[in-house]
């Protein structure tokens, strides 16, 4: 979800020198708060480095145990290279934090490199920005104050029949998306595959918690109802209701909690949700908000399709005939959502639909962080790799990379579910039931 930003005080990050754009509030590389950080002076101070003292001569003959290498990566005395957001591909060679230092197993001494002084106890995490400070329990460097990458900044999961990838993107300081993928069996023993994707509403409080709670609750509901014989479309409806209740519960804070905090966000946690179920030859989709599901047939000569309709201002304008789609989505109000999960939602209206694909294909479940860069069904199909149905995790990584290459202005989350049937007939690729 987008939100307004103030003009940054600097044109490049004072910690890692990543170029900033107008409107950036946080550095996409190291998480630096640009509104609070002072501009870097012209005469940049060099980092303090310590050359290890030579070992004293051995008093007795015999093998000498090697000295333990200093904690932290080896590096040359130059400004730290910017750290880019993960895309699932191998890190570039310039990332010195990924390089073995002198004396490390499999590593080689590099002329001119010196190990930094240990920032603290053995095993202490080293700041990715200054490369010398110790990271405290809150995830900030005690030396330069920079926020460190969180485990949730990039997430991946793959099962036999579904895969999902979520990334913070290049402009947000945290990942407010979440997902859940799982598989179970129907009462007749046939498989059922589930993917849930949630997008936290940035203008609400604790959007990351809202999306995680919604994804977990919806997934748990489906895993409980599908094996019990509930029809998949009814199960999807019940899962969305369960997700809504989980998000609503986050708004129930203890009496008086944070009541003296003048800067506290008082709006309830909120998120959107979109999900898909493959079961019994059916494709069931359900959603609230503006995340989407696309159908991409394996035979790309067949037509792809978008299977959901946004709960957004733009979609309402198009549905009412007041604007065409191009005009509506060009408006600055286009992505204002009209439906979401949260205690302050006007009314919960879960949308569900059932389809019966007549040929093999791929189901793409994603947040607007992806479809902003591949909005139409044809654009999404063009972005999906040709082998994504047989390599869904690779395909999800490629789609996340497509969004990052396009600018990565939002969190990006996508789940891919391969749909396998024998090709029959010449009807539409995905027929509604």
C-alpha positions in Angstrom: 0.0 0.0 0.0 1.3 3.4 -0.8 1.7 6.3 1.6 2.8 9.9 1.4 6.4 10.8 2.1 8.3 13.9 3.0 11.2 15.2 0.9 14.5 13.7 2.1 17.2 15.9 3.5 19.9 14.2 1.4 20.3 13.1 -2.2 22.2 10.0 -1.2 22.1 7.8 1.8 24.5 9.1 4.5 25.3 5.5 5.5 25.9 3.6 2.3 25.8 6.3 -0.4 22.9 4.6 -2.2 21.3 7.3 -4.6 18.0 8.5 -3.3 15.0 9.7 -5.3 12.6 12.5 -4.5 10.1 11.3 -1.9 12.2 8.6 -0.3 11.9 8.5 3.4 14.1 5.4 4.0 17.1 4.0 2.3 16.1 0.9 0.3 19.6 -0.6 0.8 20.4 -0.3 4.5 17.1 1.1 6.0 18.5 4.4 7.1 15.9 7.0 8.2 16.7 9.8 5.8 14.4 12.3 7.5 16.4 12.0 10.7 19.9 11.3 9.4 22.2 14.3 8.9 23.9 14.9 5.5 27.3 13.3 5.1 30.1 15.9 5.1 32.2 16.3 2.1 35.4 15.1 3.8 34.1 11.6 4.7 36.0 10.1 7.7 37.5 6.8 7.0 36.5 3.8 9.1 38.8 2.9 12.0 40.7 -0.3 11.3 43.0 -2.3 13.5 45.9 -4.2 12.1 46.3 -7.4 14.2 49.6 -7.5 16.1 52.2 -10.1 15.1 52.1 -13.2 17.1 55.0 -13.6 19.6 57.6 -16.2 18.8 56.8 -19.6 20.1 58.6 -20.5 23.4 58.9 -24.2 22.5 59.1 -26.2 19.3 56.0 -27.8 17.9 52.9 -26.7 15.9 51.4 -23.4 16.8 47.6 -23.0 16.8 46.4 -20.3 14.4 45.0 -17.2 15.8 41.2 -16.8 15.6 40.2 -14.5 12.8 38.7 -11.2 13.8 34.9 -11.1 13.8 33.4 -9.6 10.8 34.3 -9.7 7.1 37.7 -8.6 5.6 37.5 -5.4 3.6 39.7 -2.7 2.1 39.7 0.7 3.6 37.2 2.3 1.2 33.6 3.5 1.6 31.3 0.5 2.1 29.5 -0.8 -1.0 25.7 -0.4 -1.0 23.8 -3.5 -0.1 20.9 -4.1 -2.5 17.6 -5.8 -1.6 17.6 -9.6 -2.1 16.1 -10.9 -5.3 16.7 -14.6 -4.8 19.8 -14.5 -7.2 23.4 -15.0 -6.0 24.8 -11.8 -4.4 27.3 -9.8 -6.5 31.0 -10.2 -6.0 31.3 -6.7 -4.6 29.4 -7.7 -1.4 32.3 -7.9 0.9 30.2 -9.2 3.8 29.8 -12.4 1.7 33.5 -12.8 1.1 35.8 -15.1 3.1 38.4 -13.2 5.1 42.1 -14.0 5.3 42.6 -17.3 6.9 39.0 -18.4 6.5 38.4 -21.9 5.3 38.5 -21.9 1.5 39.3 -18.2 1.5 42.5 -16.4 0.2 44.4 -13.5 1.6 43.7 -10.4 -0.4 46.6 -7.9 -0.6 45.8 -4.7 1.2 42.9 -6.1 3.2 42.8 -5.9 7.0 40.3 -7.6 9.3 38.3 -5.1 11.3 38.5 -5.2 15.1 36.0 -7.5 16.7 32.8 -5.5 17.5 32.0 -7.6 20.5 31.6 -11.1 21.7 32.3 -14.0 19.3 29.4 -14.5 17.0 28.0 -11.0 17.4 26.2 -9.7 14.3 28.1 -6.9 12.4 26.3 -3.9 10.9 25.8 -4.1 7.2 26.3 -0.3 6.8 29.4 0.6 8.7 30.7 -3.0 8.9 32.2 -2.4 12.3 29.4 -1.8 14.8 27.6 -4.4 16.9 23.9 -4.9 16.2 21.7 -4.6 19.4 18.6 -6.6 20.2 16.3 -4.1 18.5 18.1 -4.6 15.2 20.0 -1.3 15.1 23.8 -0.7 14.9 25.3 0.6 18.2 27.9 2.4 16.1 26.1 4.2 13.3 22.4 3.6 14.3 21.4 2.0 11.0 18.5 -0.5 11.0 19.6 -4.0 9.9 17.8 -6.2 7.4 15.0 -8.3 9.0 14.4 -11.9 8.4 11.1 -11.0 6.9 12.7 -8.7 4.3 12.9 -11.7 1.9 11.0 -14.9 2.4 10.6 -18.0 0.2 8.8 -21.3 0.6 8.2 -24.2 -1.8 6.1 -27.3 -1.6 5.5 -30.0 -4.2 2.7 -28.1 -5.9 3.1 -24.5 -4.9 5.8 -21.9 -4.2 5.9 -18.3 -2.9 8.4 -15.5 -2.6 8.0 -12.2 -0.7 10.4 -9.3 -0.8 10.6 -5.9 1.0 11.3 -4.1 -2.3 13.6 -1.2 -2.8 11.7 1.7 -1.2 10.0 0.4 1.9 11.9 0.1 5.2 10.1 -3.2 6.1 8.1 -5.9 4.4 4.4 -5.6 5.3 3.3 -8.5 3.0 2.8 -12.0 4.2 1.9 -15.4 2.7 1.0 -18.9 3.6 1.1 -22.0 1.3 0.1 -25.5 2.2 -1.4 -28.7 0.9 -3.9 -31.2 2.3 -6.3 -33.9 1.1 -10.1 -33.9 0.5 -12.2 -36.7 2.1 -11.8 -38.8 -1.1 -8.0 -38.6 -0.8 -7.5 -36.2 -3.7 -5.0 -33.4 -3.1 -5.9 -29.8 -2.3 -3.3 -27.0 -2.6 -3.7 -23.6 -0.9 -2.0 -20.2 -1.3 -2.9 -17.1 0.7 -1.3 -13.7 0.1 -1.8 -10.7 2.3 -0.8 -7.0 1.9 -0.6 -4.8 5.0 -2.2 -1.4 4.7 0.7 1.0 5.3 -1.5 3.9 6.6 -2.8 1.6 9.4 -0.9 0.7 12.5 1.1 -2.6 12.6 0.4 -3.6 9.0 3.0 -6.3 9.1 1.3 -7.9 12.0 -2.1 -7.7 10.4 -0.9 -9.4 7.2 0.9 -12.2 9.1 -2.2 -12.8 11.3 -4.5 -12.9 8.4 -2.4 -15.3 6.3 -1.9 -17.6 9.2 -5.6 -17.7 10.2 -6.9 -18.2 6.7 -4.5 -21.0 6.0 -5.4 -22.7 9.3 -9.1 -22.5 8.6 -8.7 -24.1 5.2 -6.5 -26.9 6.5 -9.3 -27.6 9.1 -12.3 -27.4 6.8 -11.2 -29.0 3.5 -10.3 -32.4 4.9 -13.7 -32.4 6.7 -15.7 -32.2 3.4 -16.5 -28.5 3.3 -16.9 -27.4 -0.4 -13.7 -25.4 -1.4 -15.7 -22.3 -2.2 -17.5 -22.3 1.1 -14.1 -23.1 2.8 -12.6 -20.0 1.2 -15.4 -17.8 2.4 -15.0 -19.1 6.0 -11.2 -18.6 5.8 -11.6 -15.0 4.9 -13.9 -14.5 7.8 -11.4 -16.2 10.1 -8.7 -13.9 8.8 -10.8 -10.9 9.4 -11.4 -11.9 13.0 -7.7 -12.4 13.6 -6.9 -8.9 12.3 -9.7 -7.4 14.4 -8.2 -9.0 17.5 -5.0 -7.0 17.0 -7.0 -3.8 17.7 -7.9 -5.0 21.2 -5.1 -3.4 23.2 -4.9 -3.4 27.0 -6.7 -0.4 28.6 -4.4 2.6 28.8 -1.6 1.1 26.6 0.4 3.8 25.0 -2.3 6.4 25.9 0.4 9.1 26.5 2.2 8.5 23.2 1.3 11.5 21.1 2.6 9.9 17.9 0.8 6.7 18.2 -1.2 5.6 15.2 -4.8 5.2 16.4 -6.3 3.5 13.3 -6.8 -0.2 13.6 -4.4 -2.7 12.0 -5.5 -3.7 8.5 -4.6 -5.7 5.4 -5.9 -7.1 2.2 -6.2 -10.8 1.3 -6.3 -12.9 -1.8 -6.2 -16.7 -2.0 -6.5 -19.6 -4.3 -7.4 -23.3 -3.8 -6.7 -26.1 -6.3 -9.0 -29.1 -5.5 -11.1 -31.6 -7.3 -10.4 -30.1 -10.7 -11.6 -26.7 -9.5 -9.8 -23.4 -9.1 -11.3 -21.4 -6.2 -10.3 -17.8 -5.6 -11.3 -15.4 -2.8 -10.3 -11.9 -2.0 -10.9 -8.6 -0.1 -8.9 -5.6 -1.4 -6.7 -5.1 -4.4 -4.4 -8.1 -4.5 -5.1 -10.3 -7.5 -5.2 -13.8 -9.1 -4.2 -14.4 -12.8 -4.6 -17.4 -15.0 -1.7 -18.1 -17.4 -2.2 -21.2 -19.7 0.8 -23.4 -20.3 0.1 -23.0 -24.1 0.8 -19.3 -24.4 -1.3 -19.3 -27.6 -4.4 -19.5 -25.3 -5.7 -16.3 -23.6 -4.6 -15.5 -20.1 -7.1 -14.0 -17.7 -7.4 -11.9 -14.5 -9.8 -13.7 -12.1 -10.4 -11.0 -9.5 -11.8 -7.5 -9.4 -10.1 -4.9 -7.2 -11.8 -3.3 -4.2 -10.5 0.1 -5.2 -11.5 3.6 -6.2 -10.4 3.0 -9.8 -12.4 -0.3 -10.1 -15.5 1.5 -8.8 -15.1 4.3 -11.3 -14.8 1.8 -14.2 -17.7 -0.3 -12.9 -19.9 2.8 -12.6 -19.0 3.9 -16.2 -17.6 7.2 -15.0 -14.1 6.5 -16.4 -12.4 4.0 -18.7 -9.7 1.8 -17.2 -6.8 3.9 -18.5 -8.3 7.1 -17.1 -9.1 5.5 -13.7 -5.7 4.0 -13.1 -3.9 7.2 -14.1 -5.7 9.0 -11.3 -3.8 9.6 -8.1 -6.7 8.0 -6.2 -6.6 4.8 -8.2 -5.1 2.6 -5.5 -7.2 3.8 -2.7 -8.8 0.6 -1.5 -12.5 0.3 -0.6 -12.4 -3.1 1.0 -10.0 -4.5 3.6 -9.7 -6.7 6.7 -9.6 -4.8 10.0 -11.7 -3.5 12.9 -12.4 -0.2 11.1 -13.6 -1.8 7.8 -17.0 -0.6 6.8 -18.4 -4.0 6.1 -16.7 -7.4 5.4 -17.7 -8.6 1.9 -15.6 -11.6 1.0 -15.6 -12.3 -2.7 -15.3 -15.9 -4.0 -15.4 -17.4 -7.4 -15.0 -21.0 -8.9 -13.4 -21.9 -12.2 -12.8 -25.1 -14.0 -9.7 -24.8 -16.3 -9.8 -27.1 -19.3 -6.0 -27.2 -19.9 -2.8 -27.1 -17.9 -1.7 -23.7 -16.7 -0.4 -21.6 -13.9 -2.2 -19.6 -11.2 -0.5 -16.4 -10.1 -1.5 -15.0 -6.7 0.1 -11.6 -6.0 0.0 -8.2 -4.3 0.0 -4.9 -6.2 3.7 -4.7 -5.6 3.9 -7.1 -8.6 0.9 -6.3 -10.7 1.8 -2.6 -10.7 4.6 -3.7 -13.2 2.4 -6.2 -15.1 -1.2 -5.0 -14.8 -3.0 -6.6 -17.7 -3.3 -10.4 -18.0 -1.2 -10.2 -21.2 1.5 -8.3 -19.4 1.5 -10.8 -16.5 1.7 -13.7 -18.9 4.6 -12.1 -20.7 6.5 -11.7 -17.4 5.9 -15.3 -16.3 8.9 -17.6 -17.4 8.0 -20.3 -19.9 9.0 -23.1 -17.4 7.3 -21.6 -14.4 4.7 -24.4 -14.2 7.5 -27.0 -13.7 9.8 -24.7 -11.7 7.4 -22.6 -9.6 9.9 -21.3 -7.1 12.2 -20.1 -9.9 9.2 -18.5 -11.6 8.2 -16.7 -8.4 11.8 -15.4 -8.0 11.8 -14.1 -11.6 8.5 -12.3 -11.1 9.8 -10.6 -7.9 12.9 -9.6 -9.9 10.6 -8.2 -12.6 9.0 -5.9 -10.0 12.4 -4.9 -8.5 13.8 -4.1 -11.9 10.7 -2.0 -12.6 11.5 0.2 -9.5 10.4 -2.0 -6.5 8.4 0.9 -5.0 6.3 -1.5 -2.9 6.6 -4.8 -1.1 6.4 -7.7 -3.6 4.7 -11.0 -2.9 3.7 -13.8 -5.4 2.6 -17.4 -5.1 2.5 -19.7 -8.1 0.3 -22.8 -8.2 0.7 -25.1 -11.2 -2.6 -26.6 -12.5 -2.3 -29.9 -14.3 -5.1 -31.4 -16.5 -5.1 -33.2 -19.8 -5.7 -30.7 -22.7 -9.2 -31.2 -24.0 -11.5 -29.3 -26.3 -11.0 -25.8 -27.6 -13.0 -23.8 -25.1 -11.8 -21.0 -23.0 -8.7 -21.6 -20.8 -10.5 -20.9 -17.6 -14.3 -21.2 -17.4 -16.2 -20.0 -14.4 -18.5 -22.5 -12.6 
